Amino acid sequence: MTPVWQRLWASLDAVARLIGGLGTALLAMAVLVWVGVVALLSCVGVGVLLVPSALRVLRAAANRERARLDVLAPGPVPRETRAALRDGTVRRELAWLLLHATVGFAVGFTGFALPVTMLQNTTYPFWYHLLPPEDNAPSFFFWTVEGPWAVGMAGVLCGALVVAFGPALMRVQEWPGRHLLVPAPGADLSLRIAELTATRAAALDAHAAELRRIERSLHDGTQNRLVTVNVLLGAVRRAVDRDPAAAHAALDRAQDAAEQALSELRAVARSILPPVLADRGLAGALAGLAGSCGVPCELVVDVPGRCAASVEATAYFVVAEALSNVTKHSSATTAAVQVARRGDRLVLRIDDDGRGGADESGGSGLAGIRRRIEAYDGRFALDSPAGGPTTMRVELPCGS
């Protein structure tokens, strides 16, 4: 990309960010008015009870700006009023509120007005004759401009101002947020430690639940079958001399029980680490799941090479559980699975056109999916409005 196009693209991006900042500046103005009203009422003792709610509204507005600037959000506001007012984050948010509601609004409005004026004035020579003469008095901001082509040149000047000063205006508008809304030193590390502690606990819980599941499967299935085999072999030993026909029948039943025990043992082994992953890779394993799904399922896999075995196993189990939910609970007619590698992340997306309303607390296995993903420091997002459709998005770290 040439430097000229780079400058134009930077200007367009700056205008878009200035307009986004104008939106949060309008929100900040409303919150500033509310905080001011609460402060005035607190002077006479009436508004003291409203201070916690006003600070929560302030935190929500600041977090909206943090999300726009991709800045890490802090935890909730302290419940006790004095502790909240002494909190350094709250004080910085109050300073940001004042700056963004005034300077941020003025800069954002300028960034919005310049391109609008540019579009209006540069096109003016082509449509001015459609206006009634009494309304045909064009102006360039506060100055009246005579002649349609002079108006057009004023529009070109606006475009030049956008290209020249747009990025600088954007930096001015975002400066309070990038300096006042960032976490205090060490806060990022503290939040990361808390997150890792939570995911470690979730991993241990998921591991314990998996061990209990395997134990139940072996105890309730394979072990009972083997006990049956043992009982039948004892019956064969007692009947082999006095009733050979009964002994042969018992042997047949013992063989059936042994085969069922072997089948159940294989199923338990496959649930630990499916051999199909080693034999056919992730794409082949997921193709088997899509082919056996109870509803028509479209599969798209774009994963060059292999990921770690644990990552592929997690992706396999996530898709298996998701498609099982689609078949059992969604009343869907179609489903789609997309798997792709994006840098150092393995991204999965499972869609269905069912009735929606999926809930992690509803016992559909979604909570288990989340625990399994978070144990690998992954991300899980579910969008399932009532009436559908349902979209599950999963990201797993898989190395570079």
ZIVEN-V990745 format. One record per residue. N is the residue number from 1. RES is the residue in one letter. SS is DSSP state (alpha for helix, beta for strand, coil for the rest). PSI is psi as a letter, one per 40 degrees, with the letter a starting at -180 (* if undefined). OMEGA is omega in degrees with one decimal (999 if undefined). Layout:
n=N res=RES ss=SS psi=PSI omega=OMEGA
n=N res=RES ss=SS psi=PSI omega=OMEGA
//
This chain:
n=1 res=M ss=coil psi=h omega=-178.6
n=2 res=T ss=coil psi=i omega=179.1
n=3 res=P ss=alpha psi=d omega=-179.7
n=4 res=V ss=alpha psi=d omega=179.3
n=5 res=W ss=alpha psi=d omega=176.3
n=6 res=Q ss=alpha psi=d omega=-179.7
n=7 res=R ss=alpha psi=d omega=178.5
n=8 res=L ss=alpha psi=d omega=179.6
n=9 res=W ss=alpha psi=d omega=176.8
n=10 res=A ss=alpha psi=d omega=178.8
n=11 res=S ss=alpha psi=d omega=177.6
n=12 res=L ss=alpha psi=d omega=177.8
n=13 res=D ss=alpha psi=d omega=179.3
n=14 res=A ss=alpha psi=d omega=178.6
n=15 res=V ss=alpha psi=d omega=179.1
n=16 res=A ss=alpha psi=d omega=179.9
n=17 res=R ss=alpha psi=d omega=176.6
n=18 res=L ss=alpha psi=d omega=178.9
n=19 res=I ss=alpha psi=d omega=174.2
n=20 res=G ss=alpha psi=d omega=176.4
n=21 res=G ss=alpha psi=d omega=176.2
n=22 res=L ss=alpha psi=d omega=178.0
n=23 res=G ss=alpha psi=d omega=178.7
n=24 res=T ss=alpha psi=d omega=175.7
n=25 res=A ss=alpha psi=d omega=175.5
n=26 res=L ss=alpha psi=d omega=175.9
n=27 res=L ss=alpha psi=d omega=179.0
n=28 res=A ss=alpha psi=d omega=177.6
n=29 res=M ss=alpha psi=d omega=179.2
n=30 res=A ss=alpha psi=d omega=179.5
n=31 res=V ss=alpha psi=d omega=178.5
n=32 res=L ss=alpha psi=d omega=177.4
n=33 res=V ss=alpha psi=d omega=-178.8
n=34 res=W ss=alpha psi=d omega=178.4
n=35 res=V ss=alpha psi=d omega=177.2
n=36 res=G ss=alpha psi=d omega=178.1
n=37 res=V ss=alpha psi=d omega=179.5
n=38 res=V ss=alpha psi=d omega=178.5
n=39 res=A ss=alpha psi=d omega=178.7
n=40 res=L ss=alpha psi=d omega=178.7
n=41 res=L ss=alpha psi=d omega=179.9
n=42 res=S ss=alpha psi=d omega=178.9
n=43 res=C ss=alpha psi=d omega=178.4
n=44 res=V ss=coil psi=e omega=175.3
n=45 res=G ss=coil psi=e omega=-175.5
n=46 res=V ss=coil psi=d omega=-171.8
n=47 res=G ss=alpha psi=e omega=-177.9
n=48 res=V ss=alpha psi=d omega=-179.2
n=49 res=L ss=alpha psi=e omega=-179.4
n=50 res=L ss=alpha psi=e omega=-176.7
n=51 res=V ss=alpha psi=d omega=179.8
n=52 res=P ss=alpha psi=d omega=179.7
n=53 res=S ss=alpha psi=d omega=178.0
n=54 res=A ss=alpha psi=d omega=179.0
n=55 res=L ss=alpha psi=d omega=176.2
n=56 res=R ss=alpha psi=d omega=175.7
n=57 res=V ss=alpha psi=d omega=176.3
n=58 res=L ss=alpha psi=d omega=-179.9
n=59 res=R ss=alpha psi=d omega=179.2
n=60 res=A ss=alpha psi=d omega=178.5
n=61 res=A ss=alpha psi=d omega=179.0
n=62 res=A ss=alpha psi=d omega=178.5
n=63 res=N ss=alpha psi=d omega=175.1
n=64 res=R ss=alpha psi=d omega=176.5
n=65 res=E ss=alpha psi=d omega=176.7
n=66 res=R ss=alpha psi=d omega=179.1
n=67 res=A ss=alpha psi=d omega=179.7
n=68 res=R ss=alpha psi=d omega=-178.0
n=69 res=L ss=alpha psi=e omega=-179.3
n=70 res=D ss=coil psi=f omega=177.9
n=71 res=V ss=coil psi=i omega=-177.8
n=72 res=L ss=coil psi=h omega=-179.5
n=73 res=A ss=coil psi=i omega=178.0
n=74 res=P ss=coil psi=a omega=176.3
n=75 res=G ss=coil psi=a omega=-178.3
n=76 res=P ss=coil psi=i omega=177.2
n=77 res=V ss=coil psi=h omega=176.3
n=78 res=P ss=coil psi=i omega=-176.2
n=79 res=R ss=coil psi=d omega=-177.4
n=80 res=E ss=coil psi=h omega=-171.8
n=81 res=T ss=alpha psi=d omega=-178.6
n=82 res=R ss=alpha psi=d omega=178.6
n=83 res=A ss=alpha psi=d omega=179.5
n=84 res=A ss=alpha psi=d omega=-179.0
n=85 res=L ss=alpha psi=d omega=177.1
n=86 res=R ss=alpha psi=e omega=-177.3
n=87 res=D ss=coil psi=h omega=-178.1
n=88 res=G ss=alpha psi=d omega=179.7
n=89 res=T ss=alpha psi=d omega=179.0
n=90 res=V ss=alpha psi=d omega=-179.9
n=91 res=R ss=alpha psi=d omega=177.5
n=92 res=R ss=alpha psi=d omega=177.7
n=93 res=E ss=alpha psi=d omega=176.8
n=94 res=L ss=alpha psi=d omega=177.3
n=95 res=A ss=alpha psi=d omega=177.7
n=96 res=W ss=alpha psi=d omega=-178.3
n=97 res=L ss=alpha psi=d omega=-178.9
n=98 res=L ss=alpha psi=d omega=-178.4
n=99 res=L ss=alpha psi=d omega=-175.2
n=100 res=H ss=alpha psi=d omega=179.5
n=101 res=A ss=alpha psi=e omega=-178.7
n=102 res=T ss=alpha psi=c omega=-178.4
n=103 res=V ss=alpha psi=d omega=180.0
n=104 res=G ss=alpha psi=d omega=178.4
n=105 res=F ss=alpha psi=d omega=-178.1
n=106 res=A ss=alpha psi=d omega=180.0
n=107 res=V ss=alpha psi=d omega=178.9
n=108 res=G ss=alpha psi=d omega=178.0
n=109 res=F ss=alpha psi=d omega=176.8
n=110 res=T ss=alpha psi=d omega=178.7
n=111 res=G ss=alpha psi=d omega=175.9
n=112 res=F ss=alpha psi=d omega=-174.8
n=113 res=A ss=alpha psi=d omega=-176.9
n=114 res=L ss=alpha psi=d omega=179.3
n=115 res=P ss=alpha psi=d omega=177.5
n=116 res=V ss=alpha psi=d omega=177.7
n=117 res=T ss=alpha psi=d omega=178.0
n=118 res=M ss=alpha psi=d omega=-179.7
n=119 res=L ss=alpha psi=d omega=-178.3
n=120 res=Q ss=alpha psi=d omega=-173.6
n=121 res=N ss=alpha psi=d omega=179.7
n=122 res=T ss=alpha psi=d omega=178.3
n=123 res=T ss=coil psi=e omega=-175.2
n=124 res=Y ss=alpha psi=d omega=-179.2
n=125 res=P ss=alpha psi=e omega=-176.2
n=126 res=F ss=alpha psi=e omega=-178.9
n=127 res=W ss=alpha psi=e omega=-176.3
n=128 res=Y ss=alpha psi=d omega=-176.5
n=129 res=H ss=alpha psi=e omega=178.3
n=130 res=L ss=alpha psi=e omega=-178.2
n=131 res=L ss=coil psi=i omega=173.0
n=132 res=P ss=coil psi=i omega=-177.9
n=133 res=P ss=alpha psi=d omega=-177.3
n=134 res=E ss=alpha psi=d omega=179.4
n=135 res=D ss=alpha psi=e omega=-174.1
n=136 res=N ss=coil psi=g omega=178.0
n=137 res=A ss=coil psi=g omega=-174.1
n=138 res=P ss=coil psi=i omega=179.5
n=139 res=S ss=beta psi=i omega=175.0
n=140 res=F ss=beta psi=g omega=-170.9
n=141 res=F ss=coil psi=b omega=-174.7
n=142 res=F ss=coil psi=e omega=-177.1
n=143 res=W ss=beta psi=h omega=175.3
n=144 res=T ss=beta psi=h omega=-176.9
n=145 res=V ss=coil psi=h omega=-179.2
n=146 res=E ss=coil psi=h omega=175.8
n=147 res=G ss=coil psi=h omega=-176.6
n=148 res=P ss=alpha psi=d omega=-177.3
n=149 res=W ss=alpha psi=d omega=173.8
n=150 res=A ss=alpha psi=d omega=176.2
n=151 res=V ss=alpha psi=d omega=177.8
n=152 res=G ss=alpha psi=d omega=178.4
n=153 res=M ss=alpha psi=d omega=175.4
n=154 res=A ss=alpha psi=d omega=175.6
n=155 res=G ss=alpha psi=d omega=176.6
n=156 res=V ss=alpha psi=d omega=177.8
n=157 res=L ss=alpha psi=d omega=176.9
n=158 res=C ss=alpha psi=d omega=178.0
n=159 res=G ss=alpha psi=d omega=178.2
n=160 res=A ss=alpha psi=d omega=177.4
n=161 res=L ss=alpha psi=d omega=178.1
n=162 res=V ss=alpha psi=d omega=-178.6
n=163 res=V ss=alpha psi=d omega=-174.9
n=164 res=A ss=alpha psi=d omega=-170.6
n=165 res=F ss=alpha psi=e omega=-178.3
n=166 res=G ss=alpha psi=d omega=178.7
n=167 res=P ss=alpha psi=d omega=179.2
n=168 res=A ss=alpha psi=d omega=176.9
n=169 res=L ss=alpha psi=d omega=178.7
n=170 res=M ss=alpha psi=d omega=-179.8
n=171 res=R ss=alpha psi=d omega=177.7
n=172 res=V ss=alpha psi=d omega=-178.5
n=173 res=Q ss=alpha psi=d omega=-175.7
n=174 res=E ss=alpha psi=e omega=-176.7
n=175 res=W ss=alpha psi=d omega=-179.6
n=176 res=P ss=alpha psi=d omega=-179.0
n=177 res=G ss=alpha psi=d omega=-177.1
n=178 res=R ss=alpha psi=e omega=179.9
n=179 res=H ss=alpha psi=d omega=-176.6
n=180 res=L ss=alpha psi=d omega=-176.7
n=181 res=L ss=coil psi=e omega=178.2
n=182 res=V ss=coil psi=i omega=179.2
n=183 res=P ss=coil psi=i omega=175.4
n=184 res=A ss=coil psi=i omega=179.7
n=185 res=P ss=coil psi=h omega=-179.5
n=186 res=G ss=coil psi=e omega=-178.0
n=187 res=A ss=alpha psi=d omega=179.5
n=188 res=D ss=alpha psi=d omega=179.5
n=189 res=L ss=alpha psi=d omega=179.9
n=190 res=S ss=alpha psi=d omega=178.7
n=191 res=L ss=alpha psi=d omega=179.5
n=192 res=R ss=alpha psi=d omega=177.8
n=193 res=I ss=alpha psi=d omega=178.7
n=194 res=A ss=alpha psi=d omega=179.3
n=195 res=E ss=alpha psi=d omega=179.8
n=196 res=L ss=alpha psi=d omega=176.6
n=197 res=T ss=alpha psi=d omega=179.6
n=198 res=A ss=alpha psi=d omega=-179.4
n=199 res=T ss=alpha psi=d omega=176.0
n=200 res=R ss=alpha psi=d omega=177.1
n=201 res=A ss=alpha psi=d omega=178.5
n=202 res=A ss=alpha psi=d omega=178.6
n=203 res=A ss=alpha psi=d omega=177.7
n=204 res=L ss=alpha psi=d omega=177.0
n=205 res=D ss=alpha psi=d omega=179.6
n=206 res=A ss=alpha psi=d omega=178.8
n=207 res=H ss=alpha psi=d omega=179.0
n=208 res=A ss=alpha psi=d omega=178.4
n=209 res=A ss=alpha psi=d omega=178.4
n=210 res=E ss=alpha psi=d omega=177.1
n=211 res=L ss=alpha psi=d omega=178.5
n=212 res=R ss=alpha psi=d omega=178.9
n=213 res=R ss=alpha psi=d omega=179.0
n=214 res=I ss=alpha psi=d omega=179.5
n=215 res=E ss=alpha psi=d omega=179.0
n=216 res=R ss=alpha psi=d omega=-179.7
n=217 res=S ss=alpha psi=d omega=179.6
n=218 res=L ss=alpha psi=d omega=-177.0
n=219 res=H ss=alpha psi=d omega=-174.7
n=220 res=D ss=alpha psi=d omega=-176.7
n=221 res=G ss=alpha psi=c omega=-172.7
n=222 res=T ss=alpha psi=d omega=-178.5
n=223 res=Q ss=alpha psi=d omega=179.3
n=224 res=N ss=alpha psi=d omega=177.8
n=225 res=R ss=alpha psi=d omega=-179.5
n=226 res=L ss=alpha psi=d omega=174.8
n=227 res=V ss=alpha psi=d omega=178.2
n=228 res=T ss=alpha psi=d omega=177.6
n=229 res=V ss=alpha psi=d omega=-179.5
n=230 res=N ss=alpha psi=d omega=179.0
n=231 res=V ss=alpha psi=d omega=-179.4
n=232 res=L ss=alpha psi=d omega=177.3
n=233 res=L ss=alpha psi=d omega=174.2
n=234 res=G ss=alpha psi=d omega=177.6
n=235 res=A ss=alpha psi=d omega=177.7
n=236 res=V ss=alpha psi=d omega=-178.9
n=237 res=R ss=alpha psi=d omega=-179.0
n=238 res=R ss=alpha psi=d omega=-173.7
n=239 res=A ss=alpha psi=e omega=-171.5
n=240 res=V ss=coil psi=d omega=-178.6
n=241 res=D ss=coil psi=d omega=-174.1
n=242 res=R ss=coil psi=d omega=-178.5
n=243 res=D ss=coil psi=g omega=-177.3
n=244 res=P ss=alpha psi=d omega=-179.6
n=245 res=A ss=alpha psi=d omega=178.1
n=246 res=A ss=alpha psi=d omega=178.8
n=247 res=A ss=alpha psi=d omega=177.7
n=248 res=H ss=alpha psi=d omega=178.0
n=249 res=A ss=alpha psi=d omega=178.5
n=250 res=A ss=alpha psi=d omega=176.2
n=251 res=L ss=alpha psi=d omega=177.6
n=252 res=D ss=alpha psi=d omega=179.4
n=253 res=R ss=alpha psi=d omega=177.7
n=254 res=A ss=alpha psi=d omega=178.1
n=255 res=Q ss=alpha psi=d omega=177.3
n=256 res=D ss=alpha psi=d omega=180.0
n=257 res=A ss=alpha psi=d omega=178.3
n=258 res=A ss=alpha psi=d omega=178.1
n=259 res=E ss=alpha psi=d omega=177.7
n=260 res=Q ss=alpha psi=d omega=177.6
n=261 res=A ss=alpha psi=d omega=178.4
n=262 res=L ss=alpha psi=d omega=178.5
n=263 res=S ss=alpha psi=d omega=179.6
n=264 res=E ss=alpha psi=d omega=177.8
n=265 res=L ss=alpha psi=d omega=176.3
n=266 res=R ss=alpha psi=d omega=179.4
n=267 res=A ss=alpha psi=d omega=178.1
n=268 res=V ss=alpha psi=d omega=179.3
n=269 res=A ss=alpha psi=d omega=179.1
n=270 res=R ss=alpha psi=d omega=-179.8
n=271 res=S ss=alpha psi=d omega=177.9
n=272 res=I ss=alpha psi=d omega=175.7
n=273 res=L ss=coil psi=h omega=-174.8
n=274 res=P ss=coil psi=h omega=178.1
n=275 res=P ss=alpha psi=d omega=-179.7
n=276 res=V ss=alpha psi=d omega=177.5
n=277 res=L ss=alpha psi=d omega=179.0
n=278 res=A ss=alpha psi=d omega=-176.1
n=279 res=D ss=alpha psi=d omega=-170.7
n=280 res=R ss=alpha psi=e omega=-177.8
n=281 res=G ss=alpha psi=i omega=-176.7
n=282 res=L ss=alpha psi=d omega=-178.6
n=283 res=A ss=alpha psi=d omega=-179.7
n=284 res=G ss=alpha psi=d omega=178.8
n=285 res=A ss=alpha psi=d omega=179.5
n=286 res=L ss=alpha psi=d omega=176.0
n=287 res=A ss=alpha psi=d omega=176.0
n=288 res=G ss=alpha psi=d omega=177.9
n=289 res=L ss=alpha psi=d omega=-179.5
n=290 res=A ss=alpha psi=d omega=-179.2
n=291 res=G ss=alpha psi=d omega=-179.9
n=292 res=S ss=alpha psi=e omega=180.0
n=293 res=C ss=coil psi=i omega=-177.6
n=294 res=G ss=coil psi=e omega=175.9
n=295 res=V ss=coil psi=i omega=177.1
n=296 res=P ss=beta psi=h omega=-173.6
n=297 res=C ss=beta psi=h omega=176.1
n=298 res=E ss=beta psi=h omega=-177.0
n=299 res=L ss=beta psi=h omega=174.5
n=300 res=V ss=beta psi=h omega=-179.3
n=301 res=V ss=beta psi=h omega=177.2
n=302 res=D ss=beta psi=g omega=-177.1
n=303 res=V ss=coil psi=g omega=177.3
n=304 res=P ss=coil psi=h omega=178.6
n=305 res=G ss=coil psi=a omega=-178.1
n=306 res=R ss=coil psi=i omega=171.3
n=307 res=C ss=coil psi=i omega=176.0
n=308 res=A ss=coil psi=i omega=-177.0
n=309 res=A ss=alpha psi=d omega=-179.5
n=310 res=S ss=alpha psi=d omega=178.5
n=311 res=V ss=alpha psi=d omega=178.8
n=312 res=E ss=alpha psi=d omega=178.4
n=313 res=A ss=alpha psi=d omega=178.1
n=314 res=T ss=alpha psi=d omega=178.0
n=315 res=A ss=alpha psi=d omega=-180.0
n=316 res=Y ss=alpha psi=d omega=-177.8
n=317 res=F ss=alpha psi=d omega=177.8
n=318 res=V ss=alpha psi=d omega=179.6
n=319 res=V ss=alpha psi=d omega=179.4
n=320 res=A ss=alpha psi=d omega=-179.7
n=321 res=E ss=alpha psi=d omega=-179.8
n=322 res=A ss=alpha psi=d omega=179.7
n=323 res=L ss=alpha psi=d omega=174.4
n=324 res=S ss=alpha psi=d omega=177.0
n=325 res=N ss=alpha psi=d omega=178.6
n=326 res=V ss=alpha psi=d omega=-178.1
n=327 res=T ss=alpha psi=d omega=-171.8
n=328 res=K ss=alpha psi=d omega=-165.3
n=329 res=H ss=alpha psi=d omega=-165.3
n=330 res=S ss=alpha psi=e omega=-172.5
n=331 res=S ss=coil psi=f omega=-178.4
n=332 res=A ss=coil psi=i omega=174.6
n=333 res=T ss=coil psi=d omega=176.9
n=334 res=T ss=beta psi=i omega=175.5
n=335 res=A ss=beta psi=i omega=179.9
n=336 res=A ss=beta psi=h omega=177.6
n=337 res=V ss=beta psi=h omega=176.8
n=338 res=Q ss=beta psi=h omega=179.8
n=339 res=V ss=beta psi=h omega=-178.7
n=340 res=A ss=beta psi=i omega=175.0
n=341 res=R ss=beta psi=h omega=-179.9
n=342 res=R ss=beta psi=g omega=-177.5
n=343 res=G ss=coil psi=b omega=-179.6
n=344 res=D ss=coil psi=f omega=-179.7
n=345 res=R ss=beta psi=i omega=170.7
n=346 res=L ss=beta psi=h omega=-172.9
n=347 res=V ss=beta psi=h omega=177.4
n=348 res=L ss=beta psi=h omega=175.6
n=349 res=R ss=beta psi=h omega=179.6
n=350 res=I ss=beta psi=h omega=-178.6
n=351 res=D ss=beta psi=i omega=169.0
n=352 res=D ss=beta psi=i omega=-177.5
n=353 res=D ss=coil psi=f omega=-177.4
n=354 res=G ss=coil psi=a omega=-172.5
n=355 res=R ss=coil psi=e omega=176.5
n=356 res=G ss=coil psi=a omega=179.7
n=357 res=G ss=coil psi=e omega=179.2
n=358 res=A ss=coil psi=h omega=-175.2
n=359 res=D ss=coil psi=h omega=-179.0
n=360 res=E ss=alpha psi=d omega=-179.2
n=361 res=S ss=alpha psi=e omega=-175.7
n=362 res=G ss=alpha psi=e omega=177.2
n=363 res=G ss=coil psi=f omega=-178.6
n=364 res=S ss=coil psi=e omega=179.4
n=365 res=G ss=coil psi=e omega=-177.5
n=366 res=L ss=alpha psi=d omega=177.9
n=367 res=A ss=alpha psi=d omega=176.5
n=368 res=G ss=alpha psi=d omega=176.4
n=369 res=I ss=alpha psi=d omega=-179.6
n=370 res=R ss=alpha psi=d omega=-179.6
n=371 res=R ss=alpha psi=d omega=-179.4
n=372 res=R ss=alpha psi=d omega=-178.8
n=373 res=I ss=alpha psi=d omega=-178.6
n=374 res=E ss=alpha psi=d omega=176.3
n=375 res=A ss=coil psi=d omega=177.8
n=376 res=Y ss=coil psi=e omega=180.0
n=377 res=D ss=coil psi=f omega=179.1
n=378 res=G ss=coil psi=a omega=-178.4
n=379 res=R ss=beta psi=i omega=-178.1
n=380 res=F ss=beta psi=h omega=178.0
n=381 res=A ss=beta psi=h omega=-178.7
n=382 res=L ss=beta psi=h omega=176.1
n=383 res=D ss=beta psi=h omega=-174.5
n=384 res=S ss=beta psi=g omega=178.7
n=385 res=P ss=coil psi=i omega=177.4
n=386 res=A ss=coil psi=h omega=-175.8
n=387 res=G ss=coil psi=e omega=175.9
n=388 res=G ss=coil psi=a omega=-5.5
n=389 res=P ss=coil psi=i omega=179.2
n=390 res=T ss=beta psi=h omega=177.7
n=391 res=T ss=beta psi=h omega=175.3
n=392 res=M ss=beta psi=h omega=179.7
n=393 res=R ss=beta psi=h omega=-176.5
n=394 res=V ss=beta psi=h omega=173.6
n=395 res=E ss=beta psi=h omega=179.4
n=396 res=L ss=beta psi=h omega=175.4
n=397 res=P ss=beta psi=h omega=-177.9
n=398 res=C ss=coil psi=e omega=179.1
n=399 res=G ss=coil psi=i omega=-177.3
n=400 res=S ss=coil psi=* omega=999
//
